[in-house]
Amino acid sequence: MTVSARDMATATPAGRDRYVDLLRVASLGTVIAGHWLMAAVSSDGIGNLLALVPALQVLTWGLQIMPVFFFVGGFSHALSYRSLARRTEGSVYAAFLRARLRRLLRPTLAFVLVWAAVALAVQLAGRGDGPLTGAALRLVTQPLWFIGIYLAMVAFTPPLLKLHERHGWAAFAALAGAAALVDVLRFALGVPYVEFLNFALVWLAVHQLGFLRADGRIHRPAVAAATGLAGAALLVACGPYPLSMVGMPGEKVSNMAPPTLALLCHGLWLVGAVQLAARPVGAWLERPRVWRAVVTANGVAMTAFLWHLTAMLAVYGAQLALGMDLPAPATAAWWAQVPVRILAAAALTGVFVALLRRFEAPAPARPADSAGTTAGPVAALGTTLCLLGVLGLSMTGLGGLLDGHSATLIAVPVTAPAAIAMALGGAWLVERSAPARRVRLRG
């Protein structure tokens, strides 16, 4: 039986933190809008607007809002794990992984399989190296990096939650200090490959802030915002860190890949800023219509995120197919077309959501059975394979399905077919690792 958004909104418990749900939707929506705006497509291919107009890179200090999503993830994971631990017998870890990842992996794997079929058909037809098709096959999987990082956060939640419960802010400080040390080793001492540790340290530190919010321990958000903003500004002004908080093509140093201490400071200032708005916005969310809209958006947010680049590329493809002029990026004519293109991409994304939202809906539960002693390790192995597969696919793209194109993932070359196989195999292991009980998770 399908439950409508109206019914879900009406049944919302009085103690639910509605602001967190809004932050989840708003952060993904901001990322989608940012991608639509940054794409500078011409007849020659796809460029980056921020690279063409460097002065606009300062906008990333507001538009690079992915730290807020990971912060919200930490909050939700803390509540969910504690709730599940109180009510679950056997392997809590396996049940937690399966319950948290099922709704994430189903739409992601549907997206991967559909696009793999499209990519294979395009390449068999000999059209995989066109200006737009080649770029599309390369770019469409890049946002999957965020899902790979999120999988890691889910997997590390139990041990890091225990660390938080023992040490509170000191646990966050330890992760932040380790991230700073990595940057010192990277930039001052030139230690090779050490920078990749910050993929874990920076994002897990932001995730740890979500634990602190779950326990009501962010008492001075203004101090956090000011400290983070001042730290980021100082590092960019005096250090080797670029202005942009998103990756730029051809840059020697990126704040994103791998993450830097400057990005962690950026995340701290964003967390402080959204915390300052929690009380007034929370009161606004008590309005039935507003809350119903948030509930509806939460039910399709991941599907919209996965397919928004497809929609954008389809809009540009339609323009080219119809023989319409594509003005040079950043010109007055190009800016005049931006609102129309964004509206068209939003409408097409809505079509994709209508067709594919079923994969994001919770699946019916099978009768419960008992979890074996190997459930935890099997779930951990499955999550690791999913993580490596999704990250690998974000790096390789789908343009080399037939020619063996590979990318280096943690010092190991990986191809797109291998990445897809790892993601599918990992999802199967996670699905089989725990009792198939219906679990209602807080957060």
KATA-V936245 format. One record per pair of residues at least 4 apart in sequence whose ideal C-beta (glycine too) atoms are under 6 Angstrom apart, sorted by the first residue. I is the first residue (numbers start at 1). J is the second residue. Records with the same first field share a line. If there is no record, write none. Layout:
# KATA-V936245
I = J / J
This chain:
# KATA-V936245
3 = 7 / 8
5 = 292 / 295 / 296
6 = 292
8 = 295
9 = 291 / 292 / 295
12 = 16
18 = 285
19 = 278 / 281 / 282
20 = 72 / 75
21 = 294 / 298
22 = 26 / 294
23 = 27 / 68 / 72
24 = 72
25 = 29 / 297 / 298 / 301
27 = 65 / 68 / 69
28 = 301 / 305
30 = 65
32 = 308
34 = 38 / 63
36 = 312 / 342 / 345
38 = 48 / 49 / 50
39 = 312
40 = 47 / 49 / 52 / 329
41 = 46 / 316
42 = 326
43 = 326
44 = 131
45 = 131 / 135
46 = 135
47 = 329
48 = 249
50 = 56 / 57
51 = 248 / 249
52 = 329 / 330
53 = 330
57 = 243 / 244
59 = 63
60 = 64 / 244 / 245 / 246
64 = 245 / 246
67 = 206 / 267 / 270
68 = 270 / 274
70 = 203 / 206 / 207
71 = 206 / 209 / 210 / 271
73 = 77 / 153
74 = 207 / 210 / 211
75 = 210 / 213 / 214
76 = 80 / 443
77 = 81 / 157
78 = 161 / 211 / 214
79 = 214 / 442 / 443
80 = 441 / 442 / 443
81 = 96 / 157
83 = 442
84 = 88 / 92 / 95 / 96
85 = 92
88 = 92 / 95
90 = 371
91 = 371 / 375 / 376
92 = 96
93 = 158 / 376
94 = 371 / 375 / 376 / 379 / 433 / 434
95 = 434
97 = 101 / 379 / 383 / 430
98 = 102 / 430 / 434
99 = 439 / 441
100 = 154
101 = 105 / 430
105 = 109 / 427
106 = 359
107 = 302 / 303 / 306 / 359 / 360
108 = 147
109 = 427
110 = 359
111 = 306
115 = 398
116 = 420
119 = 137 / 398 / 401
120 = 401
122 = 127 / 128 / 133
123 = 128 / 402
127 = 133
128 = 399
129 = 134
130 = 134
132 = 317
134 = 399
135 = 139
136 = 140 / 313
137 = 397 / 398 / 399
138 = 397 / 399
140 = 309
141 = 393 / 394 / 397
142 = 394
144 = 390 / 393 / 394
145 = 394
147 = 390
148 = 387 / 390 / 391
149 = 203
151 = 383 / 386 / 387
152 = 387
153 = 207
155 = 383
156 = 160
157 = 161
163 = 171
164 = 171 / 211
167 = 171
171 = 208
172 = 205 / 208
173 = 177
175 = 201 / 204 / 205
176 = 205
178 = 201
179 = 198 / 201 / 202 / 261 / 264
180 = 261
182 = 194 / 197 / 198
183 = 187 / 260 / 261
184 = 188
185 = 189 / 191 / 194
186 = 194 / 195
187 = 240
195 = 258
196 = 258
197 = 201
198 = 202 / 258 / 259
199 = 258
200 = 204
202 = 259 / 263 / 264
205 = 264
206 = 267
209 = 271
212 = 217 / 218
213 = 218
218 = 275
221 = 272 / 275 / 276
223 = 227
224 = 268 / 272
225 = 269 / 272 / 273
228 = 265 / 268 / 269
229 = 269
231 = 265
232 = 262 / 265 / 266
234 = 238
235 = 239 / 241 / 262
236 = 241 / 243 / 262
240 = 253
241 = 260 / 262
242 = 251 / 253
244 = 248
245 = 255 / 266
246 = 256
247 = 254 / 256 / 257
255 = 260 / 262 / 263
259 = 263
277 = 281
278 = 282
285 = 290 / 291
297 = 301
300 = 304 / 353 / 357
302 = 360
303 = 353 / 356 / 357 / 360
304 = 308 / 349 / 353
307 = 349 / 352
308 = 349
311 = 345 / 348 / 349
312 = 345
314 = 348
315 = 341 / 344 / 345
319 = 324
327 = 331 / 333 / 334
329 = 334
330 = 334
337 = 341
352 = 356
353 = 357
365 = 436 / 438
366 = 436
368 = 435 / 437
369 = 435
371 = 375 / 434 / 435
374 = 378
375 = 433 / 434
378 = 429 / 433
379 = 430 / 433
381 = 429
382 = 426 / 429 / 430
385 = 422 / 425 / 426
386 = 423 / 426 / 427
388 = 392 / 422
389 = 419 / 422 / 423
390 = 423
392 = 409 / 414 / 419
393 = 419
395 = 407
396 = 407 / 416
398 = 416
400 = 405
401 = 416
404 = 415
406 = 413 / 414 / 415
408 = 413
409 = 414
414 = 418 / 419
422 = 426
